[in-house]
């Protein structure tokens, strides 16, 4: 009469060779139910698979549909789990994770933790159970979120026994095993009825305790004692019945030998038909030779096993005491419920930027209307108004892209998302090509014409506007082709990005899975590289051309310096924003703020720099005339300038007349002094006549020269007056005036 499954397997498989009947009281391996392999085997201990209907019933009671298992690698536990897997599948329950170990359960327990196992069935012997729950404590795989199902035939104090193979204290073990549930075959009749031995189950336990003289908790196999007692009774009754049947055939039990098949068959039939009340309950065997019995359900509460119910698998009847105790107050969930939440754009941010964008679009419309209305003004005409109109339209389109850029699943359905994605791309792409392309065309023309002075002199004289418009059209056309091919080959669609799961503070069985919606397509990086590469080259080239032409002055495009300033601002904002938004793509608020504000502010700067100075000039100077009117105004201004010049000449004449009068007075004084000096000298010429004559000649010459310094007949005043009348320059006057002024 073997006790454990491993011994029974070897003995029962060989017993048929000698026509022996094997009866076990402690073997629970489901493999022993195989009649082809073990044709003469019986057991008063039910098969371990008898636990499985009870487990399935409990899973249904608490609405658990996902369970995990961990087993010791032995045949009995492997076959038990195989049977459990079939039963739960029939009940619509799933084994999500299955782990096994030979001697060290550390890694399997970690895997259970990693897979977020909640309802765990453990099948292992008592020694390995202590190893498992020491690892369970280390991994914190216990508490209100977890329920463990174990085998119920361990000793009641199995987790308190000191074991050199584990490094956990008794208190740690007690904390780890608290609340687990066991299922065990009813080995002691719970009813106070007399058995075939004329003893109740309680009387049997009392007698056994007296005989053992040890605490039941310290006695190995104590729980299986009623099964062993009933096994002896089953064998005795079978032999008694066999003896009666053999008498009818003229045989006796004493005639048995290993070659006598007849006696073996009679013993087999007698055992197979056994039915009596034992101290373990009603004893009956099924077709596979296994005991049919109730299942006891217990829970460890505050370190003590408490009965919480019974299950009769033959009648599918669950007797429940309603005294189960949960650490969290309620049965835990069988899995962590993952709630998907989408991260949406901040509505305050979206509304604020939308208002700025709306104001910017209104500003672009005002600038466009101003430019069209004053297109006849010469100052406006010299700024290439059609290109400025394109700039205003481009700014409006770019700012309009802010609205679809801020739309997400909060505002639109999944079906509309691809259209919103395309609207973002097309509005921004075409808006950039029109707005920046028209400014780039201006600065490119100025650079082309004015940087090579000798070669481009003729080209400065004439500017053909159609070439400028064609350049803008080429840039827009290239953009259109790139975007069209992109949308045809790899259209933009809605994709979602998943983030790390978050655990809310309020619910232990719920995880939040944040998701973020994106506009993406296949080969997204390739298309972005082409798109950004083309735009980036235009921005860098625009900066270079603006720098090269900063000192150029031309009336053909009189606002090219303002265009250069706008290009600087747009290029800097775009070159910074593009990589930043790619890095911050997982942060919807930051990415939207960077992208949208860069679009809005670059548009604002462009409109203000290009159009506000024109408005200010026309308002402050009143230059509202057309080119013809401006020509008439220029002629009138020329006449006014001639009159002013005439007044200046008259004033200069008066000043010169005053100077002449002063010079004449001085000449008169000099002549008077000369006469007095001549008279003085004539009195002294008494001795030398020759010398006197010489002196008289010299005096006469001086007298003759002095009057020549002033000749009233010189046309000095008349020349100045004539200059005013004939609108001649002062250089036309006689040179004698200059001599007079510098004498």
C-alpha angles and dihedrals in degrees: 000000000000119000110203130050097244093057093041091053093058096040097044094047091055097037095079089064088068097034092250128156114222120205120185130188100191109031115114103165111133089216089071089067090072104110094191091058098034106027097162101041126119132169137187089206108082120237117271087242087072086076091060099069087051092050092049090050091053092047088055093046093057095036095243115160101167123058138164130212138207122187143176110246101254131118096247094056095039093054091045091055092046089056091046091052091055093047096048091047090056089050093051093252123133130217098215099181132020123190133179137183138185103209110332116059096181098103096043090051091051089050091053089053091048092050091050094240112185109170107045130183112203123196116183141110122275096262092052089045090065090051091049095051093045086059089043089058092049092051092042089234093154139071135070095336096055140062123191123201113203139173112273101216096082118112112272091244097041093126092052096055113108111243125187090206094069133057099208126109124238090252092053091049091049090051092048096051097042113125099013120144127227131198118202137167111257101257095173125049106247091204121081095236131134116257128212087273089058090245130114119227092254092052089051092053092049093052091045092051091052091050096047094043091202136097111272089233090060096045117090115227093012092132092053093052094096089052092051090048092050090045089059089049092048091051092046093050091046092051091047091051091045091052091055092050093046092054088061088056095044094252137119135207088245088065091068119124134160091264097049105101095173097068091044091054091050092051090048092053092047093052093043090056096045116134123163143127112263134177087263092052134263110354117213133141128222126220092278093053095253125135118254111219148145122271121234117216118204137172129204105237119179090341095309128100112239125191110239101169154329131238127204106200093188091062098024088235122153116197108198130191096193092222099116115135125211124198091221094041094250135052109277123243116265091232139009108270110228114212114197114219126179122223106230130192117268107263093212090056093045093050093046094051091043090056091050090048092049091052089048092052089049089050090051090051091049091050091048092050091047092051094048094045093050096039090118093060111106093225091053092044090055090058094061096249095197091061089048089051089055089050091053092048091048092051090050092051092047092051090046088060088067091075098059088038089065098043116104140152090301090069107024138038126247091256093059095045096089091054091050090050091053092046090055093051099042097044094048095041097048092039090055093047093051098040101039095028093060092050091045090052092054095049092044091054093048091050093046094051104037106037095068103051102183098040097043103043094107092047091057091064096060130036118193106206094198090069090057092049090047090054092053089046090052092053092047090046093053090050091049092051093048093048093045093051090046093053093045098045101033110007120199116256141169116282130172131220118210122214133198114295115257126213115220118221095230101054125043095192098053131080124190115224108198117207132186127204120229138179106236143146141190113290088014094160092053094052093044089051091054094044097044092040092057093046093044093054090051091050094049093045090048091054090050094049092046090053093047094051099043092108097044120108122195136157093210090073105016096176100053092115090056088047090053091052091050091049090053092054096043093047095049093048094046096045091051098040100048097063093036093056090049090053092046096044091118091056103069098190096047094044093049093046093052095045099041097042091048089053094046097045095044089052092047092049092048094050094045095046095047104037110023094066090052092050091047093049094049092046099044098039098033093230095160097129124114122242092269091048089046090054091052089048089051091054092050089048090054091056090049090052091053091052090050090050090051092053090051091052092050090052090050090050091055091051091049092049089054091051090049091052091053091050092049091053090051092050090053091053091051092050091052092051090049092054092050091050091050092053091051092051094048092061091056095052099089103110106045117043095179091053090043091053090048090051092050091051091051091048091049091051090050091048090050092049097047096061088051089066088069121037113173089201092069109114096231100129092031089055093053092049091047090053091058092049098045095036090237128154122257090247088074091071121102115275091233089081090063091050090051094051094051099044 
